[in-house]
Amino acid sequence: MPLDRLHRAMVGHVEVPVRMLIAASMLLALIGGLGLASMMTVNVLERTRELGVMRAIGARSGILVRVIVGEGLFTAALSWVVALLLSLPLIRVLDLTAANMFGAALPFTVSGAAATAWLGLALVVAAAASALPAVRASRLVVREALAYE
């Protein structure tokens, strides 16, 4: 069998699980975004009086939006850092397991571009997930927000 044909066959076999893992990671990002959106909505509801006080002392709608979206972005960035720190030892364990199973060590590499792309995706999802609660908070009427229980 020609070497290029063998190479194409091997790449074809690896391509399917790689695409499935990418799809699973995108689905997890979507689920994380929905979780963040619900968390930010509850956060805004619990802080309605605080946001009303901010409006009463002169905070404009844009400031409230920036505060709430900023909190969502901070949460996403912090979750990215924690995920990265937890994944590195896991990658090493999987690498050693694969080396024991196949009798050959795999190179332990971490893609900086992939980690940066994941951070970008997390921040975009966080901004989108925080936008609706932020807009709702910016439309609060001071009197109603201070009377909210």
N, C-alpha and C positions, 0 to 999 in steps of 0.2 A: 504494500500500500504506500503510495507517495506520502511524503512527510507533510506537505501542505494540506492534503485531504484529511490526514489524521489530526492535524492542528484544527482545522475547521470543525471536525466532528467533536473534538474535546471542548472547543469554545461553545459550540451549539449546546452541549450538555450542561455546561456551567451557566450559560446565559439564562436559562429558565429559572433556576433558583435565585439568581441575582435579581432578575426582574420581579420575582415574587417578593423578595426582601425589600426592594425599593417601593413596591406598591404597599406593602405592610407598613413601612415607615411613613409613607404619605398618609395612610389611613390613621396611624397613631398621631401624626401631627394635626390632622383634622379633629380627632377626638380630644386631643389636648386643647385645641382652640375652642371647642365647644365647652369644655370644662372651665377654661379661663373666662369665657364669656359669661357663664353662669356664676362663677365666683365674683366677677366684677359687678354683675348685676346685683347680687346679694350685698356686696360691699357698698355699692351706691345706696341701696335701700337702707342699710344699717347706719349709714353716715348722712342720712338726709338732713338731720338737724345741723350737723357740722357744716355741710355744704350750704345750708341756708344761712348760717352765721357768716360764712365766707362771703356769700352774696350780699348780706346786710352790711358788711364793712367795706364793700366796694369791689369784690372780685368779679370780673367780667366773665361772660360765658366762655370765652377763649381760654382763660386761665384755668377754669374748672375742667375743660376738656383736656388741656395739657397735663394737669395734675393726674387725672384718672388714666389717660393713655400712658403717661409716664410710669405710673404704678404697674400697669400691665406689661410694659416693656421691661421694667426692672425685674418683674416676676419671671418673664420669659428668659432674660439674660442669666438670671440666677439659676434657673432650672437647667439651662444649657451648660453652665459651669459644673453643676452637680452631676449632670449626666455624663459629661466628659470625664470628670474625675472618677466616677464609678465604672465607666466603660473601659478605661485603660487596663486595670487589672483583669477584667473579664476577657478582654481581647488576648491578653498574655496567657491566661488559663486555656482558652480555646486554641491558641497557637501551640501550646505545649501538648494538649490533647491530640490535636491533629498530627503533630510530630510523632507522638507515640503510636498512633493508629497506622500511619503511613510509612513510618520509619525514616522520615526526612523532615528536618526542621523547616518551617516556613519563615520568611523574613518578617520581623515584627516592625511594621510600619504604620504610621498614622498619617492620613492624608490631611494636611492643613487646609487644602482647598475644600475638601468635603466638610470638615468641621466648620469652616467659615460659611459655607453655603447653608449648612444646617442652622447656624446662628442667624443668618439672614432670613431663612424661612420661618424660624421661630419668632423673630421680631415682626415680620410681616403678618403672621397669623395673630400675634398678640395685639398689634395695632388694630387689625380688623375686629378682633374679639372685644377690644376695649372701646371701640368707637361708638357703638350703639348705647351702652350704659353711660358713656361720657356725654353724648348728645342729650340723653334724657336728663342727666344731672344739670346740664347747662340751661335747660328749659324750666328749671324749678322756679316757682314764684316764692319770694322770701317769706311771705305770710304763711303759705301752706307748708313750706319746708320747716319753719320753726314750730308749727302746730302739729307736725307729724309725730305719731307715736308708734 
